[in-house]
Amino acid sequence: MEIGNEIKEKLQNWSSTNNGHPIDNERLYEIVKLTMEIKISEKDFYKVVKRKPITSYRRYEDLHCFAKYLNK
């Protein structure tokens, strides 16, 4: 899946300012919400998120799974 421009921009904004502030969480939640139908692959995620803290994609993936569960 190729990441759309809106999601790509939001991922870039999130990754460049991700410093533990609560608004950072909200930015990631918004990305999860926008990608409910098609999850971002780890490869595509790290094409945008240049810093690779190992937990970043796992966190996105966990939130994505949880959001899908809540939608059931």
Residue pairs with C-beta under 8 A, 6 or more apart in sequence:
1 38
1 40
1 41
1 44
2 44
3 11
3 40
3 44
3 47
3 48
6 34
7 31
7 34
7 35
7 40
8 48
10 27
10 30
10 31
10 34
11 31
11 40
11 45
11 48
11 49
12 48
12 49
13 27
14 24
14 27
14 28
14 31
14 49
15 48
15 49
15 50
15 51
15 56
17 24
17 27
18 24
18 27
18 28
18 56
28 59
28 60
28 63
29 63
31 40
31 60
32 60
32 63
32 64
32 67
33 67
35 64
36 64
36 67
36 68
36 71
39 61
39 64
40 60
42 57
42 61
45 56
45 57
45 60
46 52
46 57
49 56
49 57
